[in-house]
Amino acid sequence: MSFQDTTEPSGESLEPCRGLRTPLIRKAGFVAKEELLPAPKPCPSRLWNQVWLTLVLFGAMLVSEFVLRLNVDIDFFTIGLLYIPLFCLVRALVLAALISLLPCKGQTAAMMGLLIFFPLVYSTQLIYYKFFRTFLVFYSIGEGGQVLQFLEDIVMKIVRNIPWILLFFVPLVVYFVYLRKGLSRMCQASVRRWREILVSLAAALVLFGGTIGIMSFNRGFNSPWEHYFLENEILTGTNQFGLLTAMGVDISHLIYPRSALIPGDLIPDPIDPPPVIDPTLPDPSEPGVTDNPDTEEPKPLYPNILPIDYDTRLEGLD
């Protein structure tokens, strides 16, 4: 019985098993099963999913702000064209980061809810403005029962503004028809990583700080700084930094009321108080009272009767 070479590469001799042939495969040629399989690809993060969520929310808020701006009796090209996109982007970054924490089905439900909530808020404020020429503040919600007195007129306003209301819902239609399934598949094929979420929140914080820094260059009367930190004029605030931001300022005034200080040049000059009159002395403004009653004789008082000779007039008629 012949045997194959049983010498290891190291030079050691292997004893063949009794009654068996030495295998033709050397021990050093064996490969582990895991080494034969391809290495698994790392799961992508939800970064691009989060970017798409941010863009959808940003576009929905920006479209609604501009549609509302076209229906308000204000100048379209004002400083608000700078601050409105900045504040919309800050909110979109924060909301997208929070939505990324949810499972995939929860993300779809949250996006649908927000894309329905935004048009309802803007549509309500549009109809309220068309009727009352101002926007609804949270303090007025308690008086909402009085709106029922104008229910018929409000329905007519809604019917007349249906084309504008439909424009508010365009982002919802775009998301549901074109983006919902793609974002859902992207979410299922990725994993949640806290790093991307923290980066998104940090970017929102930096962008918000930069926006406030730009505001701080102008703190004069009727400036965006004044209406953001001090005053609560929702109509002017909507013109300067958008409806949702102005509504947030309105809520902050319910929690912490405040107002701007009156400039010194607007404060009226002090008025000298009237002289104090001794209550024991007669009032000099009364008739018949003189400054020195001991030396001056009082003037006679005559009845308030016109000197008309009615007898002579009657004789002339005869």
C-alpha positions as a Markdown table, in Angstrom:
| # | Residue | x | y | z |
|---|---|---|---|---|
| 1 | Met | 0.0 | 0.0 | 0.0 |
| 2 | Ser | 1.5 | 3.3 | -1.1 |
| 3 | Phe | 1.1 | 6.6 | 0.7 |
| 4 | Gln | 1.4 | 10.1 | -0.5 |
| 5 | Asp | 3.9 | 12.6 | 0.8 |
| 6 | Thr | 2.9 | 13.2 | 4.4 |
| 7 | Thr | 5.4 | 15.9 | 5.2 |
| 8 | Glu | 4.0 | 19.3 | 6.4 |
| 9 | Pro | 5.5 | 22.5 | 5.0 |
| 10 | Ser | 7.1 | 23.0 | 8.5 |
| 11 | Gly | 9.1 | 19.8 | 8.0 |
| 12 | Glu | 7.1 | 17.6 | 10.5 |
| 13 | Ser | 6.0 | 14.1 | 9.4 |
| 14 | Leu | 2.4 | 13.1 | 9.7 |
| 15 | Glu | 1.5 | 9.5 | 10.5 |
| 16 | Pro | -1.2 | 8.2 | 8.1 |
| 17 | Cys | -4.4 | 6.7 | 9.7 |
| 18 | Arg | -4.4 | 2.9 | 9.7 |
| 19 | Gly | -6.4 | 1.5 | 6.8 |
| 20 | Leu | -7.1 | 4.9 | 5.2 |
| 21 | Arg | -5.5 | 6.8 | 2.5 |
| 22 | Thr | -3.9 | 10.1 | 3.2 |
| 23 | Pro | -6.2 | 12.9 | 1.8 |
| 24 | Leu | -4.9 | 14.7 | -1.2 |
| 25 | Ile | -5.8 | 18.1 | 0.4 |
| 26 | Arg | -3.2 | 19.5 | 2.7 |
| 27 | Lys | -4.3 | 20.9 | 6.1 |
| 28 | Ala | -3.0 | 24.3 | 5.2 |
| 29 | Gly | -5.4 | 24.4 | 2.1 |
| 30 | Phe | -8.6 | 24.3 | 4.2 |
| 31 | Val | -10.6 | 27.6 | 4.1 |
| 32 | Ala | -13.3 | 28.6 | 6.6 |
| 33 | Lys | -16.8 | 28.9 | 5.4 |
| 34 | Glu | -17.1 | 32.5 | 6.4 |
| 35 | Glu | -14.1 | 33.4 | 4.2 |
| 36 | Leu | -15.9 | 31.9 | 1.1 |
| 37 | Leu | -19.0 | 34.2 | 1.5 |
| 38 | Pro | -18.8 | 37.8 | 0.3 |
| 39 | Ala | -18.4 | 40.4 | 3.1 |
| 40 | Pro | -21.8 | 42.0 | 4.0 |
| 41 | Lys | -22.2 | 45.6 | 2.9 |
| 42 | Pro | -22.7 | 48.1 | 5.7 |
| 43 | Cys | -26.3 | 49.4 | 6.0 |
| 44 | Pro | -26.5 | 52.9 | 4.8 |
| 45 | Ser | -27.6 | 55.6 | 7.3 |
| 46 | Arg | -30.8 | 57.6 | 7.1 |
| 47 | Leu | -28.9 | 60.7 | 6.1 |
| 48 | Trp | -30.4 | 61.0 | 2.7 |
| 49 | Asn | -33.8 | 60.1 | 4.0 |
| 50 | Gln | -33.5 | 62.9 | 6.5 |
| 51 | Val | -32.4 | 65.3 | 3.8 |
| 52 | Trp | -35.5 | 64.5 | 1.7 |
| 53 | Leu | -37.7 | 65.0 | 4.7 |
| 54 | Thr | -36.2 | 68.4 | 5.4 |
| 55 | Leu | -36.7 | 69.5 | 1.8 |
| 56 | Val | -40.3 | 68.4 | 1.7 |
| 57 | Leu | -41.2 | 70.2 | 4.9 |
| 58 | Phe | -39.2 | 73.3 | 3.9 |
| 59 | Gly | -41.0 | 73.4 | 0.5 |
| 60 | Ala | -44.4 | 72.9 | 2.1 |
| 61 | Met | -44.0 | 75.8 | 4.6 |
| 62 | Leu | -42.4 | 78.1 | 2.0 |
| 63 | Val | -45.1 | 77.6 | -0.6 |
| 64 | Ser | -47.8 | 78.2 | 2.1 |
| 65 | Glu | -46.0 | 81.4 | 3.3 |
| 66 | Phe | -45.8 | 82.8 | -0.2 |
| 67 | Val | -49.4 | 82.0 | -1.1 |
| 68 | Leu | -50.6 | 83.7 | 2.0 |
| 69 | Arg | -48.3 | 86.7 | 1.3 |
| 70 | Leu | -50.0 | 87.1 | -2.1 |
| 71 | Asn | -53.4 | 87.5 | -0.4 |
| 72 | Val | -52.4 | 90.0 | 2.3 |
| 73 | Asp | -52.5 | 93.7 | 1.7 |
| 74 | Ile | -48.8 | 94.3 | 2.3 |
| 75 | Asp | -45.7 | 94.9 | 0.2 |
| 76 | Phe | -44.5 | 91.6 | -1.2 |
| 77 | Phe | -40.8 | 92.6 | -1.6 |
| 78 | Thr | -39.8 | 93.4 | 2.0 |
| 79 | Ile | -37.2 | 92.1 | 4.5 |
| 80 | Gly | -39.6 | 89.2 | 5.1 |
| 81 | Leu | -38.3 | 87.6 | 1.9 |
| 82 | Leu | -35.0 | 87.0 | 3.8 |
| 83 | Tyr | -36.3 | 85.9 | 7.2 |
| 84 | Ile | -39.2 | 83.7 | 6.0 |
| 85 | Pro | -37.0 | 81.1 | 4.3 |
| 86 | Leu | -34.5 | 81.1 | 7.1 |
| 87 | Phe | -37.1 | 80.4 | 9.8 |
| 88 | Cys | -38.8 | 77.8 | 7.6 |
| 89 | Leu | -35.5 | 76.0 | 7.1 |
| 90 | Val | -34.8 | 76.0 | 10.9 |
| 91 | Arg | -38.2 | 74.4 | 11.6 |
| 92 | Ala | -37.7 | 71.9 | 8.7 |
| 93 | Leu | -34.4 | 70.8 | 10.1 |
| 94 | Val | -35.8 | 70.3 | 13.6 |
| 95 | Leu | -38.9 | 68.5 | 12.5 |
| 96 | Ala | -37.0 | 66.2 | 10.1 |
| 97 | Ala | -34.6 | 65.2 | 12.9 |
| 98 | Leu | -37.4 | 64.4 | 15.2 |
| 99 | Ile | -39.3 | 62.4 | 12.6 |
| 100 | Ser | -36.1 | 60.4 | 11.8 |
| 101 | Leu | -36.4 | 59.0 | 15.3 |
| 102 | Leu | -39.6 | 57.2 | 14.4 |
| 103 | Pro | -40.0 | 53.8 | 12.6 |
| 104 | Cys | -40.7 | 53.9 | 8.9 |
| 105 | Lys | -44.4 | 53.7 | 9.2 |
| 106 | Gly | -44.4 | 56.3 | 11.9 |
| 107 | Gln | -42.4 | 58.6 | 9.6 |
| 108 | Thr | -45.0 | 58.3 | 6.9 |
| 109 | Ala | -47.8 | 59.0 | 9.3 |
| 110 | Ala | -46.0 | 62.0 | 10.8 |
| 111 | Met | -45.2 | 63.5 | 7.4 |
| 112 | Met | -48.9 | 63.1 | 6.3 |
| 113 | Gly | -50.1 | 64.7 | 9.5 |
| 114 | Leu | -47.8 | 67.7 | 9.2 |
| 115 | Leu | -48.6 | 68.2 | 5.5 |
| 116 | Ile | -52.3 | 68.3 | 6.4 |
| 117 | Phe | -51.8 | 70.5 | 9.5 |
| 118 | Phe | -49.9 | 73.2 | 7.7 |
| 119 | Pro | -52.5 | 73.8 | 5.0 |
| 120 | Leu | -55.3 | 73.8 | 7.6 |
| 121 | Val | -53.5 | 76.5 | 9.6 |
| 122 | Tyr | -52.8 | 78.7 | 6.6 |
| 123 | Ser | -56.3 | 78.3 | 5.2 |
| 124 | Thr | -57.9 | 79.2 | 8.5 |
| 125 | Gln | -55.7 | 82.3 | 8.8 |
| 126 | Leu | -56.4 | 83.3 | 5.2 |
| 127 | Ile | -60.2 | 83.1 | 5.7 |
| 128 | Tyr | -59.9 | 85.0 | 9.0 |
| 129 | Tyr | -57.9 | 87.7 | 7.4 |
| 130 | Lys | -60.3 | 88.0 | 4.4 |
| 131 | Phe | -63.1 | 88.6 | 7.0 |
| 132 | Phe | -61.5 | 90.6 | 9.8 |
| 133 | Arg | -58.4 | 92.1 | 8.0 |
| 134 | Thr | -56.1 | 90.6 | 10.7 |
| 135 | Phe | -54.9 | 87.2 | 11.8 |
| 136 | Leu | -56.2 | 85.0 | 14.5 |
| 137 | Val | -54.3 | 85.1 | 17.8 |
| 138 | Phe | -54.5 | 82.6 | 20.5 |
| 139 | Tyr | -56.1 | 85.0 | 22.9 |
| 140 | Ser | -59.1 | 85.3 | 20.6 |
| 141 | Ile | -59.7 | 81.5 | 20.4 |
| 142 | Gly | -61.7 | 81.8 | 23.7 |
| 143 | Glu | -64.1 | 84.1 | 21.9 |
| 144 | Gly | -64.6 | 81.6 | 19.0 |
| 145 | Gly | -68.3 | 81.3 | 19.7 |
| 146 | Gln | -68.9 | 84.7 | 18.3 |
| 147 | Val | -67.7 | 83.5 | 14.9 |
| 148 | Leu | -70.9 | 81.5 | 14.5 |
| 149 | Gln | -72.8 | 84.8 | 14.1 |
| 150 | Phe | -71.0 | 85.3 | 10.8 |
| 151 | Leu | -71.2 | 81.6 | 9.7 |
| 152 | Glu | -72.9 | 82.3 | 6.4 |
| 153 | Asp | -70.5 | 85.0 | 5.4 |
| 154 | Ile | -67.5 | 82.8 | 6.4 |
| 155 | Val | -68.8 | 80.0 | 4.1 |
| 156 | Met | -69.0 | 82.5 | 1.3 |
| 157 | Lys | -65.4 | 83.5 | 1.9 |
| 158 | Ile | -64.3 | 79.9 | 1.9 |
| 159 | Val | -66.1 | 79.3 | -1.5 |
| 160 | Arg | -64.5 | 82.4 | -3.0 |
| 161 | Asn | -61.0 | 81.4 | -1.9 |
| 162 | Ile | -61.1 | 77.7 | -2.8 |
| 163 | Pro | -58.3 | 78.1 | -5.5 |
| 164 | Trp | -55.9 | 79.6 | -2.9 |
| 165 | Ile | -56.8 | 76.9 | -0.4 |
| 166 | Leu | -56.1 | 74.2 | -3.0 |
| 167 | Leu | -52.6 | 75.7 | -3.5 |
| 168 | Phe | -51.9 | 75.1 | 0.2 |
| 169 | Phe | -52.5 | 71.4 | -0.3 |
| 170 | Val | -50.2 | 71.0 | -3.3 |
| 171 | Pro | -47.2 | 69.8 | -1.2 |
| 172 | Leu | -49.4 | 67.1 | 0.3 |
| 173 | Val | -50.4 | 65.8 | -3.1 |
| 174 | Val | -46.8 | 65.8 | -4.4 |
| 175 | Tyr | -45.6 | 63.9 | -1.3 |
| 176 | Phe | -48.4 | 61.3 | -1.5 |
| 177 | Val | -48.2 | 60.7 | -5.2 |
| 178 | Tyr | -44.5 | 60.9 | -6.0 |
| 179 | Leu | -42.4 | 60.8 | -2.8 |
| 180 | Arg | -44.1 | 58.6 | -0.2 |
| 181 | Lys | -43.2 | 55.2 | -1.4 |
| 182 | Gly | -39.6 | 56.1 | -2.4 |
| 183 | Leu | -39.0 | 57.7 | 1.1 |
| 184 | Ser | -40.5 | 54.6 | 2.8 |
| 185 | Arg | -38.2 | 52.2 | 0.8 |
| 186 | Met | -35.2 | 54.4 | 1.6 |
| 187 | Cys | -36.1 | 54.3 | 5.3 |
| 188 | Gln | -36.5 | 50.6 | 5.4 |
| 189 | Ala | -33.1 | 50.1 | 3.7 |
| 190 | Ser | -31.2 | 52.2 | 6.1 |
| 191 | Val | -30.5 | 52.4 | 9.8 |
| 192 | Arg | -31.0 | 55.2 | 12.3 |
| 193 | Arg | -27.8 | 56.8 | 13.5 |
| 194 | Trp | -27.7 | 59.4 | 16.2 |
| 195 | Arg | -24.8 | 61.3 | 14.6 |
| 196 | Glu | -26.9 | 62.5 | 11.7 |
| 197 | Ile | -29.8 | 63.5 | 13.9 |
| 198 | Leu | -27.5 | 65.5 | 16.2 |
| 199 | Val | -25.8 | 67.2 | 13.2 |
| 200 | Ser | -29.2 | 68.2 | 11.9 |
| 201 | Leu | -30.2 | 69.7 | 15.3 |
| 202 | Ala | -26.9 | 71.5 | 15.5 |
| 203 | Ala | -27.3 | 72.9 | 12.0 |
| 204 | Ala | -30.7 | 74.2 | 13.0 |
| 205 | Leu | -29.3 | 75.9 | 16.1 |
| 206 | Val | -26.5 | 77.5 | 14.1 |
| 207 | Leu | -28.9 | 78.7 | 11.5 |
| 208 | Phe | -31.3 | 80.1 | 14.1 |
| 209 | Gly | -28.4 | 81.9 | 15.8 |
| 210 | Gly | -27.3 | 83.4 | 12.5 |
| 211 | Thr | -30.8 | 84.6 | 11.8 |
| 212 | Ile | -31.0 | 86.3 | 15.2 |
| 213 | Gly | -27.6 | 87.8 | 14.6 |
| 214 | Ile | -28.7 | 89.4 | 11.3 |
| 215 | Met | -31.8 | 90.8 | 13.1 |
| 216 | Ser | -29.7 | 92.4 | 15.8 |
| 217 | Phe | -28.1 | 94.8 | 13.3 |
| 218 | Asn | -31.4 | 96.7 | 13.3 |
| 219 | Arg | -33.2 | 97.2 | 16.6 |
| 220 | Gly | -35.1 | 100.3 | 15.7 |
| 221 | Phe | -38.7 | 101.1 | 15.8 |
| 222 | Asn | -40.9 | 98.7 | 13.9 |
| 223 | Ser | -38.0 | 96.4 | 13.1 |
| 224 | Pro | -38.1 | 92.6 | 12.9 |
| 225 | Trp | -36.0 | 92.5 | 16.2 |
| 226 | Glu | -38.7 | 94.6 | 18.0 |
| 227 | His | -41.6 | 92.5 | 16.7 |
| 228 | Tyr | -39.8 | 89.2 | 17.5 |
| 229 | Phe | -38.6 | 89.9 | 21.0 |
| 230 | Leu | -40.8 | 92.8 | 22.3 |
| 231 | Glu | -44.1 | 93.5 | 20.5 |
| 232 | Asn | -46.9 | 91.1 | 19.6 |
| 233 | Glu | -48.3 | 92.5 | 16.3 |
| 234 | Ile | -49.1 | 89.3 | 14.4 |
| 235 | Leu | -49.9 | 91.1 | 11.1 |
| 236 | Thr | -46.6 | 93.0 | 11.1 |
| 237 | Gly | -44.8 | 89.9 | 12.3 |
| 238 | Thr | -46.2 | 87.8 | 9.4 |
| 239 | Asn | -45.0 | 90.4 | 7.0 |
| 240 | Gln | -41.5 | 90.4 | 8.5 |
| 241 | Phe | -40.8 | 86.7 | 9.4 |
| 242 | Gly | -43.7 | 84.6 | 8.4 |
| 243 | Leu | -47.0 | 83.4 | 9.9 |
| 244 | Leu | -45.8 | 80.4 | 11.8 |
| 245 | Thr | -43.0 | 82.4 | 13.5 |
| 246 | Ala | -45.5 | 85.2 | 14.3 |
| 247 | Met | -47.8 | 82.6 | 15.9 |
| 248 | Gly | -44.9 | 81.3 | 17.9 |
| 249 | Val | -44.2 | 84.9 | 19.1 |
| 250 | Asp | -47.9 | 85.2 | 20.0 |
| 251 | Ile | -47.7 | 82.1 | 22.2 |
| 252 | Ser | -44.6 | 83.4 | 23.9 |
| 253 | His | -46.5 | 86.5 | 24.9 |
| 254 | Leu | -49.1 | 84.5 | 26.6 |
| 255 | Ile | -46.4 | 82.8 | 28.7 |
| 256 | Tyr | -44.3 | 85.9 | 29.2 |
| 257 | Pro | -46.0 | 89.2 | 28.4 |
| 258 | Arg | -43.7 | 92.0 | 27.4 |
| 259 | Ser | -43.6 | 95.2 | 25.4 |
| 260 | Ala | -41.1 | 97.6 | 23.9 |
| 261 | Leu | -39.9 | 100.6 | 26.0 |
| 262 | Ile | -41.3 | 103.9 | 24.9 |
| 263 | Pro | -38.4 | 106.1 | 23.5 |
| 264 | Gly | -37.6 | 109.3 | 25.4 |
| 265 | Asp | -38.6 | 111.6 | 22.6 |
| 266 | Leu | -42.2 | 110.1 | 22.6 |
| 267 | Ile | -42.8 | 110.6 | 26.3 |
| 268 | Pro | -44.9 | 113.8 | 26.8 |
| 269 | Asp | -43.5 | 116.7 | 28.9 |
| 270 | Pro | -44.7 | 116.8 | 32.5 |
| 271 | Ile | -47.7 | 119.1 | 33.2 |
| 272 | Asp | -47.7 | 121.4 | 36.3 |
| 273 | Pro | -50.5 | 120.3 | 38.7 |
| 274 | Pro | -53.3 | 122.9 | 39.3 |
| 275 | Pro | -53.0 | 125.0 | 42.5 |
| 276 | Val | -54.6 | 123.5 | 45.6 |
| 277 | Ile | -57.7 | 125.4 | 46.8 |
| 278 | Asp | -58.5 | 125.6 | 50.5 |
| 279 | Pro | -61.9 | 123.9 | 50.8 |
| 280 | Thr | -63.0 | 126.5 | 53.5 |
| 281 | Leu | -62.7 | 129.4 | 51.0 |
| 282 | Pro | -65.3 | 130.0 | 48.3 |
| 283 | Asp | -64.5 | 129.0 | 44.8 |
| 284 | Pro | -63.4 | 132.0 | 42.8 |
| 285 | Ser | -64.9 | 130.5 | 39.6 |
| 286 | Glu | -68.4 | 130.8 | 41.0 |
| 287 | Pro | -70.4 | 133.9 | 40.0 |
| 288 | Gly | -70.5 | 136.7 | 42.6 |
| 289 | Val | -67.3 | 135.7 | 44.3 |
| 290 | Thr | -64.4 | 138.2 | 44.2 |
| 291 | Asp | -60.8 | 138.1 | 45.3 |
| 292 | Asn | -61.4 | 140.5 | 48.1 |
| 293 | Pro | -65.0 | 140.5 | 49.3 |
| 294 | Asp | -64.4 | 143.0 | 52.2 |
| 295 | Thr | -63.4 | 146.0 | 50.0 |
| 296 | Glu | -65.5 | 145.3 | 46.9 |
| 297 | Glu | -69.3 | 145.4 | 46.7 |
| 298 | Pro | -70.9 | 142.4 | 45.1 |
| 299 | Lys | -72.3 | 143.1 | 41.7 |
| 300 | Pro | -76.0 | 142.7 | 41.3 |
| 301 | Leu | -77.2 | 139.6 | 39.6 |
| 302 | Tyr | -79.9 | 140.0 | 37.0 |
| 303 | Pro | -82.1 | 137.2 | 35.7 |
| 304 | Asn | -81.2 | 135.7 | 32.4 |
| 305 | Ile | -84.1 | 137.3 | 30.5 |
| 306 | Leu | -84.0 | 138.9 | 27.1 |
| 307 | Pro | -85.4 | 142.5 | 27.2 |
| 308 | Ile | -88.3 | 141.9 | 24.7 |
| 309 | Asp | -91.4 | 144.1 | 24.9 |
| 310 | Tyr | -94.0 | 141.6 | 23.8 |
| 311 | Asp | -96.9 | 144.1 | 24.3 |
| 312 | Thr | -95.4 | 146.5 | 21.7 |
| 313 | Arg | -94.9 | 143.7 | 19.3 |
| 314 | Leu | -98.5 | 142.5 | 19.7 |
| 315 | Glu | -99.8 | 146.0 | 19.1 |
| 316 | Gly | -97.8 | 146.3 | 15.9 |
| 317 | Leu | -99.5 | 143.1 | 14.6 |
| 318 | Asp | -102.9 | 144.7 | 15.0 |
